[in-house]
Amino acid sequence: MAKSAFLLLLLSISILFATSSAADFGGASNFIKSRCNFTTYPDLCVQSLTNFASRIQQNPRQLVQTALMVSLSHARSARSFVWKLTKFTGLKPREYAALRDCLEEVGDTVERLSKSVEELKLVRRSKRKDFEWHISNVETWVSAAMTDGNTCSDGFAGAVLNGRIKSSIRRRIVDLTRFISNSLALINNYAQNQS
């Protein structure tokens, strides 16, 4: 009898824990969806952040931190992709030059996003005046990272560079700038709500 009661107690606790965890996940998912409504690409925002709901929970700073990390991951992937393209044989001189410039721009994007991730960590421990300073740095660097991506794409303008390289680069960079744009919108929203 005692064994049955103990098993029933364990089962009840397990059900309670599972229900609580599901509610926490649902709350975090709803939080992510509501914050992603402020972005230019809300579906992409939700899709890219929902996998991190347990880490984000309902913490606005953690949401921004995670969005920056997702953008940084995509920037690193884009940098690797561009680097591999520079190694292709048979590139036209103009294609190679555009790829080298793009590699530099995407490298700058990675650097700026990395700095933003580190700067945002300082926000957690800062006072009001310091908060504004740190968040302003993050906003500036993320905005510059988006500009770097656009500058990379601009290097492939014109009919001379039409082809598979151009379309591959454009597709990658457009995807990257969408992630960065969403991160910037979430940062701006976070900054406004902390004021």
C-alpha positions in Angstrom: 0.0 0.0 0.0 2.8 2.4 0.9 4.6 1.6 -2.3 1.4 2.3 -4.3 1.0 5.7 -2.5 4.6 6.5 -3.2 4.3 5.7 -6.9 1.1 7.7 -7.1 2.9 10.7 -5.5 5.8 10.3 -8.0 3.3 10.2 -10.9 1.5 13.3 -9.6 4.8 15.2 -9.3 5.8 14.1 -12.8 2.5 15.3 -14.3 2.7 18.6 -12.3 6.3 19.1 -13.5 5.5 18.3 -17.1 2.4 20.6 -17.1 4.5 23.4 -15.5 7.3 22.9 -18.1 4.8 22.9 -21.0 3.2 26.1 -19.6 6.6 27.7 -19.2 7.5 26.8 -22.8 4.1 28.1 -24.0 4.6 31.3 -22.1 8.1 31.7 -23.6 6.8 31.0 -27.1 4.0 33.5 -26.7 6.6 36.1 -25.4 8.8 35.5 -28.4 5.9 35.8 -30.8 4.7 39.0 -29.2 8.2 40.6 -29.3 8.8 39.4 -32.9 5.7 41.3 -34.0 7.9 44.5 -33.8 10.4 43.1 -36.4 10.4 43.5 -40.1 10.4 39.7 -40.6 8.3 38.3 -37.8 7.9 34.8 -39.1 11.7 34.4 -39.5 12.1 35.9 -36.0 9.7 33.4 -34.4 11.2 30.5 -36.4 14.8 31.4 -35.4 14.1 32.0 -31.7 11.5 29.5 -30.7 14.1 26.7 -30.4 15.7 28.8 -27.7 12.5 29.4 -25.7 13.7 27.5 -22.6 16.8 29.8 -22.5 14.9 33.0 -23.3 11.9 32.3 -21.1 10.3 35.7 -20.8 13.5 37.7 -20.4 13.8 40.6 -22.8 17.6 40.9 -22.5 18.0 37.2 -23.1 15.8 37.4 -26.1 18.0 40.2 -27.6 21.1 38.2 -26.6 19.8 35.1 -28.3 18.8 37.0 -31.5 22.3 38.5 -31.7 23.8 35.0 -31.3 21.6 33.7 -34.1 22.7 36.6 -36.3 26.3 36.1 -35.4 26.0 32.4 -36.3 24.6 33.3 -39.7 27.3 35.9 -40.2 30.0 33.4 -39.5 28.4 30.9 -41.9 28.1 33.6 -44.6 31.8 34.5 -44.1 32.8 30.9 -44.5 30.6 30.6 -47.6 32.2 33.7 -49.2 35.7 32.5 -48.3 35.0 29.2 -50.0 33.8 31.0 -53.1 37.1 32.9 -53.3 38.9 29.6 -53.8 36.9 28.7 -56.9 39.0 28.4 -60.0 38.0 30.2 -63.2 36.7 33.3 -61.5 36.8 36.5 -63.5 39.0 39.1 -62.1 36.0 41.4 -61.3 34.2 38.4 -59.5 37.3 37.7 -57.5 37.7 41.4 -56.5 34.0 41.6 -55.5 34.3 38.4 -53.5 37.4 39.7 -51.6 35.6 42.9 -50.8 32.5 41.0 -49.7 34.7 38.8 -47.5 36.1 41.9 -45.8 32.6 43.3 -45.3 31.2 40.1 -43.9 34.3 39.8 -41.7 33.4 43.3 -40.3 29.8 42.1 -39.8 31.1 39.2 -37.7 33.4 41.5 -35.7 30.6 44.0 -35.0 28.1 41.4 -34.0 30.7 39.8 -31.7 31.3 43.1 -30.0 27.6 43.6 -29.7 27.1 40.3 -27.9 29.9 41.2 -25.5 28.6 44.7 -24.9 25.1 43.5 -24.2 26.5 41.3 -21.4 27.6 44.6 -19.7 24.0 45.9 -19.9 22.9 43.4 -17.3 25.2 44.8 -14.7 24.9 48.5 -15.6 23.2 51.5 -14.0 20.8 53.7 -16.0 23.4 56.0 -17.5 25.7 53.1 -18.3 22.8 51.2 -19.7 22.2 53.9 -22.3 25.8 54.0 -23.2 26.1 50.2 -23.7 22.8 49.8 -25.5 23.7 52.7 -27.8 26.9 50.9 -28.7 25.0 47.7 -29.5 22.5 49.6 -31.7 25.3 51.3 -33.5 27.3 48.2 -34.2 24.3 46.1 -35.2 23.2 48.8 -37.6 26.8 49.0 -39.0 26.8 45.2 -39.4 23.6 45.4 -41.5 25.3 48.1 -43.7 28.3 45.9 -44.2 26.0 43.2 -45.6 24.4 45.6 -47.9 27.8 46.9 -49.1 28.8 43.3 -49.9 25.7 42.9 -52.1 26.3 46.3 -53.8 29.7 45.0 -54.9 27.9 42.6 -57.2 25.8 45.3 -58.9 25.7 45.5 -62.7 25.3 43.0 -65.5 29.0 42.2 -65.7 28.7 40.1 -62.6 25.5 38.2 -63.4 25.7 34.5 -62.8 25.7 31.9 -60.1 28.3 33.6 -57.9 26.2 36.8 -57.7 22.9 35.0 -57.1 24.5 32.8 -54.4 26.0 35.8 -52.6 22.9 37.8 -52.8 20.7 35.0 -51.4 23.1 34.5 -48.5 23.5 38.2 -47.7 19.8 38.9 -48.0 19.1 36.1 -45.5 21.8 37.5 -43.2 20.6 41.0 -43.3 17.1 39.8 -42.4 18.4 38.2 -39.3 20.3 41.3 -38.4 17.3 43.5 -39.1 15.3 41.5 -36.7 18.0 41.7 -34.1 18.1 45.4 -34.4 14.4 45.8 -34.1 14.4 43.7 -30.9 17.3 45.7 -29.5 15.5 49.0 -30.2 12.3 47.7 -28.6 14.3 46.5 -25.6 16.0 49.9 -25.2 12.6 51.7 -25.4 11.0 49.5 -22.8 13.9 50.0 -20.4 13.7 53.8 -20.6 
